[in-house]
Amino acid sequence: MTRRDPPALSRRSALRVGAAAGLGLAVPSVARTAAARADDADVAADATAATELTVATRNLGLGANLFSLFLVESVQDLARTVGDLYVDIERSAPTERMRAVAGELARTRPDVVGVQEAALVRTDDVGDGGAGGPDAETVAFDFLADLTAALDAEGEPYEVLQVTTNADAEFPGAVDGDEIDVRLTDRDAVLVRADADVHVDDTSSGTFEEALTVPVGDDRTFRVDRGYGLVDATVRGASLTVVNTHLESVSERVRGAQAEELAAAIEPLDGPTVLLGDLNDGPAFEGGAYEMLSDGLTDAWASTRDGDGHTCCRATTLDGPGSMKTRVDHVLVGTGLASTDAWLVGADAESRLTATVDGESRTLWPSDHAGVVATLRTGASADADAKAATGTEAPAAEITRTGTIDGEAIGADGAEVGDPGTGTSAGTPPAERSTDPGDAPNGSADAATDAEAGDGGSAGADGSVTASDAPGFGPLIGALGVLGGAAGLARRRRGDD
């Protein structure tokens, strides 16, 4: 992977130049005629030229159930609960899990990867509960650093191109009898394989105007931003914009508004675009974030697979049954791109890892989500391929089914419409083939679906705010009202206010 100095053009102008030069001209089409092959001058104008690339999206999974924060009623409860969550993250063996994810990426070798919930957990022994804002700096767990180190060890190094910071909050905690502050920072990132023929032109990020706002007492509100990352690149001669995001999980209204903003940001892009991310929404529900975004983009899974493709969610502690009942992780492609195949990683029994934590051997899933890998084709023929994809049989790969659907729908996540009740269908390449014997319903704790968000966001006529079984940092957002109130009470008791 090489990085070019940004051209002396605006980002949009650079994309227009790439589009005008012709997409996908680096690899000649195998369908060219003999006359065309003999005339090198015509190669650059060959309308059927195409470039193949592989992309992936992977939610790394925090490893703790943040819904317990909804139950906090006092400063003492807050410290105990935060301490328990810290221990849960530790027991989820983040370093070992990132090694497992690195193994997936080393086997499938995507050119570009979008990751979500790349958590950064830091501590401070001052014990002020982050009253002056998040300031803890001692790193306890860094999922992104662990992942890139593991990829280096696999001999498949990846470079982090762009990082989007979402929630960043600090709370008082009690761990092993010691009072500490625990700072949780949620990040999304775009990575590129170091030896991929990818030239990076520009990276940027955007923050959604719409965000969940949470009352924190004393007539104050806390706004929790989410956003998206953009990478403009040239992949084997073809222009490409990669977008990576993780939409709101707690409020359907906010999630829908964020999807609308994202669609508006993607629509004017001139070149081929691929959207990677956890949308916290899927094709089972009409009028949601997925439907809004897929109206202008093509679902790589749906266009190449007949199976459910469920990617979410296992128990947040990662040691429960492997059943997944929703599809919220997506690869969506725009004009000038066609999906040729898609499969899941981290979905089958062989994905599990064994880690020793505090002398205890634990069998864990790498994440509460499965990842999605897709192969794409760029070029003038891509649009025709995309239109024909739904009627074309996907390349042979074993389809493994895991879990069952119990019909329960939580928020905008649930069993797919019309599904007869079978579990996850995961098309896997040879290196990932296995059969997962687990067929129990999702083992995660029930969501606190009626937590008040204070922003009017709702998932139903009753006005309740909803969340999926395991939305990672989502409950952190919904819990900030409780935490803010508790922190304010603590400050008043100390006489700080």
C-alpha positions as CSV (number, residue, x, y, z in Angstrom):
1,M,0.0,0.0,0.0
2,T,1.4,3.4,-0.9
3,R,0.2,6.9,0.0
4,R,0.3,9.6,-2.6
5,D,0.5,13.3,-1.8
6,P,-3.0,14.8,-2.2
7,P,-3.4,16.3,-5.7
8,A,-3.7,20.0,-6.1
9,L,-7.5,19.6,-6.6
10,S,-10.5,19.6,-4.3
11,R,-11.6,16.2,-3.2
12,R,-14.6,16.3,-5.5
13,S,-12.5,17.5,-8.4
14,A,-10.1,14.7,-7.9
15,L,-12.9,12.2,-7.9
16,R,-14.3,13.7,-11.2
17,V,-10.8,13.4,-12.7
18,G,-10.6,9.8,-11.7
19,A,-14.1,9.1,-13.1
20,A,-13.3,10.9,-16.4
21,A,-10.1,8.9,-16.8
22,G,-12.2,5.8,-16.8
23,L,-12.8,3.3,-13.9
24,G,-11.1,-0.1,-13.6
25,L,-8.6,0.3,-16.4
26,A,-5.7,-1.4,-14.5
27,V,-6.8,-5.0,-15.3
28,P,-7.8,-5.8,-18.9
29,S,-11.1,-7.7,-19.4
30,V,-10.8,-11.3,-20.3
31,A,-13.7,-10.8,-22.6
32,R,-11.8,-8.6,-25.0
33,T,-11.7,-9.6,-28.7
34,A,-8.4,-10.7,-30.3
35,A,-8.4,-7.4,-32.3
36,A,-8.6,-5.4,-29.1
37,R,-5.9,-7.4,-27.5
38,A,-3.6,-6.6,-30.4
39,D,-4.2,-2.9,-30.2
40,D,-2.7,-1.7,-26.9
41,A,-4.0,1.8,-27.6
42,D,-7.6,0.5,-27.2
43,V,-7.0,-1.0,-23.8
44,A,-7.5,2.2,-22.0
45,A,-10.8,2.7,-23.8
46,D,-12.0,-0.9,-23.2
47,A,-15.5,-0.4,-21.7
48,T,-15.4,-3.9,-20.2
49,A,-12.2,-3.5,-18.2
50,A,-12.7,-4.4,-14.5
51,T,-10.8,-4.4,-11.2
52,E,-11.5,-6.9,-8.5
53,L,-11.2,-6.0,-4.9
54,T,-12.2,-7.5,-1.5
55,V,-13.7,-5.5,1.4
56,A,-14.9,-6.4,4.8
57,T,-16.8,-5.0,7.8
58,R,-16.2,-6.2,11.3
59,N,-17.8,-5.1,14.6
60,L,-15.1,-6.0,17.2
61,G,-17.5,-6.3,20.2
62,L,-16.8,-4.6,23.5
63,G,-17.1,-7.8,25.6
64,A,-19.4,-6.4,28.3
65,N,-23.1,-5.8,28.7
66,L,-23.5,-2.1,29.1
67,F,-27.2,-2.5,29.7
68,S,-26.4,-3.0,33.4
69,L,-25.8,0.8,33.5
70,F,-29.5,1.4,33.1
71,L,-30.0,-0.1,36.6
72,V,-27.7,2.3,38.4
73,E,-29.5,4.2,41.1
74,S,-26.7,5.6,43.3
75,V,-23.1,6.7,43.3
76,Q,-22.2,3.4,45.0
77,D,-24.1,1.4,42.4
78,L,-22.3,3.4,39.6
79,A,-18.8,2.6,40.9
80,R,-19.6,-1.1,41.4
81,T,-21.3,-1.5,38.0
82,V,-18.5,0.3,36.2
83,G,-16.0,-1.9,38.0
84,D,-17.9,-5.0,37.0
85,L,-18.0,-3.9,33.4
86,Y,-14.2,-3.3,33.5
87,V,-13.7,-6.9,34.8
88,D,-16.1,-8.2,32.1
89,I,-14.0,-6.6,29.4
90,E,-10.9,-8.0,30.9
91,R,-12.5,-11.5,31.1
92,S,-13.4,-11.2,27.4
93,A,-9.7,-11.4,26.6
94,P,-9.6,-8.5,24.1
95,T,-6.0,-9.2,23.0
96,E,-6.7,-12.9,22.2
97,R,-10.0,-11.9,20.5
98,M,-8.2,-9.4,18.3
99,R,-5.7,-12.2,17.3
100,A,-8.7,-14.3,16.2
101,V,-10.1,-11.4,14.1
102,A,-6.6,-10.9,12.7
103,G,-6.6,-14.6,11.7
104,E,-9.9,-14.1,9.8
105,L,-8.4,-11.1,8.0
106,A,-5.2,-13.0,7.2
107,R,-7.2,-15.8,5.6
108,T,-9.6,-13.7,3.6
109,R,-7.2,-10.8,2.8
110,P,-9.6,-8.0,2.2
111,D,-8.0,-5.0,0.6
112,V,-10.0,-2.6,2.8
113,V,-11.7,-3.2,6.2
114,G,-14.1,-1.1,8.2
115,V,-14.2,-1.9,11.9
116,Q,-16.6,-0.7,14.5
117,E,-16.4,-0.7,18.3
118,A,-12.6,-0.5,18.2
119,A,-12.7,0.3,21.9
120,L,-10.1,2.2,23.8
121,V,-10.3,1.7,27.6
122,R,-8.2,3.9,29.9
123,T,-8.0,4.3,33.6
124,D,-6.9,7.0,36.1
125,D,-6.3,6.5,39.9
126,V,-7.3,10.0,40.7
127,G,-10.9,8.9,41.3
128,D,-12.7,12.2,40.3
129,G,-15.1,10.3,38.1
130,G,-14.1,12.4,35.1
131,A,-15.8,15.5,36.6
132,G,-13.7,17.8,34.5
133,G,-14.2,15.8,31.4
134,P,-12.6,12.6,30.2
135,D,-8.9,12.7,31.0
136,A,-7.8,9.2,32.0
137,E,-4.8,8.3,29.9
138,T,-3.4,5.0,31.2
139,V,-4.3,2.4,28.5
140,A,-5.9,-0.8,29.8
141,F,-7.3,-2.1,26.5
142,D,-6.7,-0.8,23.0
143,F,-8.6,-3.0,20.5
144,L,-7.2,-1.3,17.4
145,A,-3.6,-1.5,18.6
146,D,-4.1,-5.2,19.5
147,L,-5.6,-5.9,16.1
148,T,-2.9,-4.3,14.1
149,A,-0.2,-5.9,16.2
150,A,-1.8,-9.3,15.7
151,L,-2.0,-8.7,11.9
152,D,1.7,-7.9,11.9
153,A,2.3,-11.2,13.7
154,E,0.2,-13.0,11.1
155,G,2.5,-11.6,8.4
156,E,-0.4,-9.6,6.9
157,P,0.1,-6.0,8.2
158,Y,-2.6,-3.5,7.7
159,E,-2.4,0.3,8.0
160,V,-5.0,2.3,9.9
161,L,-6.1,5.0,7.4
162,Q,-8.8,6.8,9.3
163,V,-10.4,6.8,12.8
164,T,-13.7,8.2,13.8
165,T,-14.2,8.8,17.6
166,N,-17.8,8.4,18.8
167,A,-18.7,8.1,22.5
168,D,-16.0,9.2,24.9
169,A,-17.0,9.1,28.6
170,E,-15.4,8.6,32.0
171,F,-16.9,7.2,35.1
172,P,-15.9,6.4,38.7
173,G,-15.3,2.7,39.2
174,A,-14.3,0.2,41.9
175,V,-12.1,-2.6,40.8
176,D,-10.7,-5.1,43.3
177,G,-11.5,-2.7,46.1
178,D,-9.6,0.2,44.5
179,E,-11.3,3.4,43.4
180,I,-10.4,4.3,39.8
181,D,-11.8,6.2,36.9
182,V,-12.7,4.1,33.8
183,R,-12.8,5.9,30.5
184,L,-14.5,4.2,27.5
185,T,-13.9,5.5,24.1
186,D,-15.7,4.1,21.1
187,R,-14.0,4.3,17.7
188,D,-14.6,3.2,14.1
189,A,-11.7,2.8,11.7
190,V,-10.8,2.0,8.1
191,L,-7.8,-0.2,7.5
192,V,-6.0,-1.2,4.3
193,R,-3.8,-4.2,3.7
194,A,-0.2,-3.0,3.5
195,D,0.7,-4.9,0.3
196,A,-2.6,-4.0,-1.5
197,D,-2.3,-1.9,-4.7
198,V,-4.1,0.9,-3.0
199,H,-3.1,4.6,-3.3
200,V,-4.8,6.9,-0.7
201,D,-5.7,10.3,-2.0
202,D,-7.6,11.7,1.0
203,T,-9.2,10.8,4.3
204,S,-11.8,12.6,6.3
205,S,-14.7,12.2,8.7
206,G,-18.1,13.7,9.3
207,T,-20.2,14.0,12.4
208,F,-24.0,13.6,12.2
209,E,-26.0,16.7,13.0
210,E,-28.6,14.4,14.6
211,A,-27.5,12.7,17.8
212,L,-29.0,11.3,20.9
213,T,-29.3,13.9,23.7
214,V,-29.6,12.7,27.2
215,P,-30.7,14.7,30.3
216,V,-28.0,14.7,32.9
217,G,-29.7,16.7,35.6
218,D,-29.5,20.4,36.6
219,D,-31.3,21.3,33.3
220,R,-28.3,20.0,31.3
221,T,-28.2,17.6,28.5
222,F,-25.4,15.4,27.1
223,R,-25.1,15.1,23.3
224,V,-23.4,11.9,22.1
225,D,-22.1,12.3,18.6
226,R,-21.7,9.5,16.0
227,G,-20.3,9.9,12.6
228,Y,-18.6,8.3,9.6
229,G,-15.2,8.0,8.0
230,L,-14.4,8.6,4.4
231,V,-11.3,7.3,2.5
232,D,-10.8,8.4,-1.2
233,A,-8.4,5.9,-2.8
234,T,-7.4,4.4,-6.1
235,V,-7.5,0.6,-6.0
236,R,-5.5,-1.1,-8.9
237,G,-6.2,2.0,-11.0
238,A,-9.9,2.3,-10.1
239,S,-11.2,5.3,-8.1
240,L,-13.1,4.3,-4.9
241,T,-14.6,6.0,-1.9
242,V,-14.9,3.9,1.2
243,V,-17.4,5.0,3.9
244,N,-17.4,3.4,7.3
245,T,-20.1,4.0,10.0
246,H,-21.8,2.7,13.1
247,L,-25.3,4.1,13.4
248,E,-27.2,4.8,16.6
249,S,-28.6,1.7,18.4
250,V,-30.8,3.1,21.1
251,S,-33.2,5.5,19.2
252,E,-34.8,4.5,15.9
253,R,-35.6,8.1,15.1
254,V,-32.1,9.2,15.6
255,R,-30.8,6.3,13.6
256,G,-33.1,7.1,10.7
257,A,-32.0,10.7,10.7
258,Q,-28.4,9.7,10.7
259,A,-29.0,7.4,7.8
260,E,-30.7,10.2,5.9
261,E,-27.7,12.5,6.5
262,L,-25.3,9.7,5.4
263,A,-27.3,9.1,2.2
264,A,-27.2,12.8,1.5
265,A,-23.4,12.8,2.0
266,I,-22.9,9.7,-0.3
267,E,-25.3,10.8,-3.1
268,P,-23.1,13.5,-4.7
269,L,-19.9,11.4,-4.8
270,D,-18.8,11.0,-8.3
271,G,-16.9,7.7,-8.3
272,P,-17.8,4.2,-7.1
273,T,-18.6,4.1,-3.4
274,V,-18.8,1.2,-0.9
275,L,-20.4,1.7,2.5
276,L,-19.2,-0.6,5.3
277,G,-20.7,-0.7,8.8
278,D,-23.0,-1.7,11.5
279,L,-26.3,0.0,10.7
280,N,-28.2,-1.4,13.7
281,D,-30.9,-2.1,11.1
282,G,-31.6,-4.6,8.4
283,P,-34.0,-5.7,5.6
284,A,-36.6,-7.1,8.0
285,F,-38.0,-3.7,8.8
286,E,-39.6,-1.3,6.4
287,G,-38.8,2.4,6.5
288,G,-35.6,2.2,8.6
289,A,-32.0,3.1,8.1
290,Y,-31.2,0.1,6.0
291,E,-34.0,0.7,3.6
292,M,-33.0,4.4,3.2
293,L,-29.4,3.6,2.5
294,S,-30.0,0.5,0.3
295,D,-32.4,2.6,-1.9
296,G,-29.4,4.2,-3.5
297,L,-26.9,1.4,-2.8
298,T,-26.9,-2.4,-3.5
299,D,-26.6,-4.9,-0.7
300,A,-23.6,-7.2,-1.4
301,W,-25.0,-10.0,0.6
302,A,-28.6,-9.9,-0.8
303,S,-27.3,-9.7,-4.4
304,T,-25.1,-12.8,-4.1
305,R,-26.7,-15.0,-1.4
306,D,-30.1,-16.5,-0.7
307,G,-29.3,-17.2,3.0
308,D,-30.3,-15.1,6.0
309,G,-26.7,-13.8,6.6
310,H,-27.5,-13.0,10.2
311,T,-24.6,-11.2,11.9
312,C,-26.0,-10.3,15.4
313,C,-26.0,-10.8,18.2
314,R,-24.4,-13.3,20.6
315,A,-24.2,-12.8,24.4
316,T,-22.2,-9.7,25.1
317,T,-19.9,-11.7,27.4
318,L,-19.0,-13.8,24.3
319,D,-19.2,-17.1,26.2
320,G,-22.8,-18.0,25.4
321,P,-24.6,-19.8,22.5
322,G,-23.6,-18.9,19.0
323,S,-27.1,-18.1,17.8
324,M,-27.7,-14.9,15.8
325,K,-31.0,-13.7,14.5
326,T,-30.5,-10.4,12.8
327,R,-28.5,-8.9,9.9
328,V,-27.3,-5.5,10.9
329,D,-23.7,-5.5,9.5
330,H,-23.6,-4.6,5.8
331,V,-21.5,-4.0,2.7
332,L,-23.5,-1.7,0.4
333,V,-22.1,-0.7,-3.0
334,G,-22.9,2.1,-5.4
335,T,-22.9,2.7,-9.1
336,G,-19.8,1.4,-10.8
337,L,-19.4,-1.5,-8.4
338,A,-20.9,-5.0,-8.6
339,S,-20.8,-7.7,-5.9
340,T,-19.5,-11.0,-7.0
341,D,-19.6,-12.9,-3.7
342,A,-20.1,-12.5,0.0
343,W,-19.6,-14.6,3.1
344,L,-19.5,-14.4,6.9
345,V,-16.5,-14.7,9.1
346,G,-16.6,-15.5,12.8
347,A,-19.9,-17.2,12.4
348,D,-19.0,-20.9,12.8
349,A,-18.0,-23.0,15.7
350,E,-14.4,-23.1,14.6
351,S,-14.2,-19.4,15.1
352,R,-14.2,-19.8,18.8
353,L,-11.0,-19.3,20.7
354,T,-9.7,-20.5,24.1
355,A,-8.1,-17.9,26.4
356,T,-6.8,-18.2,29.9
357,V,-8.0,-15.3,32.1
358,D,-6.9,-15.2,35.8
359,G,-6.0,-18.9,35.6
360,E,-9.4,-19.8,34.1
361,S,-9.7,-21.3,30.7
362,R,-12.6,-19.7,28.7
363,T,-14.1,-20.5,25.3
364,L,-15.1,-17.3,23.7
365,W,-16.4,-15.9,20.4
366,P,-14.2,-13.3,18.8
367,S,-17.1,-10.8,18.9
368,D,-20.9,-10.7,19.5
369,H,-21.2,-10.0,15.7
370,A,-20.1,-11.9,12.7
371,G,-18.2,-10.1,10.0
372,V,-19.1,-9.7,6.4
373,V,-16.5,-10.1,3.5
374,A,-17.4,-9.3,-0.1
375,T,-15.7,-9.4,-3.4
376,L,-16.5,-6.5,-5.7
377,R,-15.8,-5.6,-9.3
378,T,-15.4,-2.1,-10.6
379,G,-15.6,-0.9,-14.2
380,A,-18.1,-0.1,-16.9
381,S,-19.5,-3.7,-16.8
382,A,-20.1,-3.5,-13.0
383,D,-23.6,-1.9,-13.3
384,A,-24.8,-4.6,-15.7
385,D,-23.3,-7.2,-13.4
386,A,-25.1,-5.7,-10.4
387,K,-28.5,-5.7,-12.2
388,A,-28.0,-9.4,-13.1
389,A,-26.5,-10.4,-9.7
390,T,-29.8,-11.4,-8.1
391,G,-30.5,-13.9,-10.9
392,T,-27.0,-15.3,-10.9
393,E,-26.0,-18.2,-8.8
394,A,-23.1,-17.3,-6.4
395,P,-19.8,-19.1,-6.7
396,A,-19.9,-22.5,-4.9
397,A,-19.3,-22.3,-1.1
398,E,-20.6,-24.3,1.8
399,I,-23.6,-22.7,3.4
400,T,-23.7,-23.4,7.2
401,R,-26.8,-22.7,9.2
402,T,-26.6,-21.7,12.9
403,G,-29.2,-20.9,15.4
404,T,-33.0,-20.3,15.2
405,I,-35.2,-17.3,15.0
406,D,-37.6,-16.9,17.9
407,G,-39.6,-14.2,16.3
408,E,-38.7,-11.5,18.8
409,A,-38.0,-8.1,17.4
410,I,-36.1,-5.6,19.5
411,G,-36.0,-2.1,18.1
412,A,-35.2,-2.1,14.4
413,D,-33.4,-5.5,14.7
414,G,-35.2,-8.8,14.2
415,A,-35.8,-11.9,12.1
416,E,-36.1,-11.2,8.4
417,V,-39.5,-10.7,6.9
418,G,-40.9,-14.0,5.5
419,D,-38.1,-16.1,7.1
420,P,-39.6,-19.5,8.1
421,G,-37.5,-19.8,11.2
422,T,-34.2,-21.1,10.1
423,G,-31.0,-19.7,11.5
424,T,-28.0,-17.9,10.1
425,S,-26.9,-18.8,6.6
426,A,-23.2,-18.2,6.3
427,G,-21.5,-18.7,3.0
428,T,-17.9,-19.3,3.9
429,P,-14.7,-19.7,1.9
430,P,-12.8,-23.0,2.4
431,A,-10.6,-21.7,5.2
432,E,-13.7,-20.8,7.2
433,R,-15.9,-23.9,6.6
434,S,-17.4,-25.6,9.6
435,T,-20.8,-26.3,11.1
436,D,-21.8,-24.6,14.3
437,P,-23.9,-27.0,16.5
438,G,-25.3,-24.2,18.6
439,D,-28.9,-23.6,17.9
440,A,-30.2,-21.9,21.0
441,P,-31.7,-18.5,21.0
442,N,-29.5,-15.5,21.7
443,G,-28.1,-15.8,25.1
444,S,-27.7,-12.1,25.8
445,A,-29.4,-10.3,28.6
446,D,-32.6,-8.5,27.8
447,A,-32.3,-4.9,26.7
448,A,-33.6,-2.1,28.9
449,T,-35.8,-1.0,26.0
450,D,-37.8,1.6,27.9
451,A,-34.9,3.8,29.0
452,E,-35.8,7.4,28.3
453,A,-33.5,9.1,25.9
454,G,-34.8,12.6,26.2
455,D,-34.7,13.3,22.5
456,G,-38.1,12.0,21.4
457,G,-36.6,9.1,19.5
458,S,-38.8,6.0,19.5
459,A,-39.1,2.7,17.9
460,G,-42.8,2.3,18.2
461,A,-46.2,3.9,19.0
462,D,-45.5,3.7,22.7
463,G,-42.6,6.1,22.3
464,S,-40.1,3.8,23.9
465,V,-36.4,3.9,22.9
466,T,-35.2,0.6,21.7
467,A,-31.9,-1.3,21.3
468,S,-30.7,-4.5,19.9
469,D,-29.7,-7.5,22.0
470,A,-26.1,-6.6,22.0
471,P,-25.5,-3.1,20.5
472,G,-22.1,-2.6,22.1
473,F,-21.7,1.0,23.1
474,G,-25.4,1.8,22.6
475,P,-26.5,1.4,26.2
476,L,-23.6,3.7,27.2
477,I,-25.5,6.5,25.4
478,G,-28.8,5.7,27.0
479,A,-27.2,5.4,30.4
480,L,-25.4,8.7,30.3
481,G,-28.5,10.4,31.9
482,V,-28.2,8.2,34.9
483,L,-24.5,8.4,35.1
484,G,-24.5,12.2,34.7
485,G,-27.0,12.5,37.5
486,A,-25.0,10.3,39.7
487,A,-21.8,12.1,38.9
488,G,-23.5,15.4,39.6
489,L,-24.7,14.1,42.9
490,A,-21.2,13.0,43.8
491,R,-19.8,16.5,42.9
492,R,-22.4,18.2,45.1
493,R,-21.6,15.9,48.0
494,R,-17.9,16.9,47.6
495,G,-18.9,20.5,47.4
496,D,-17.6,21.0,43.9
497,D,-20.8,22.5,42.6
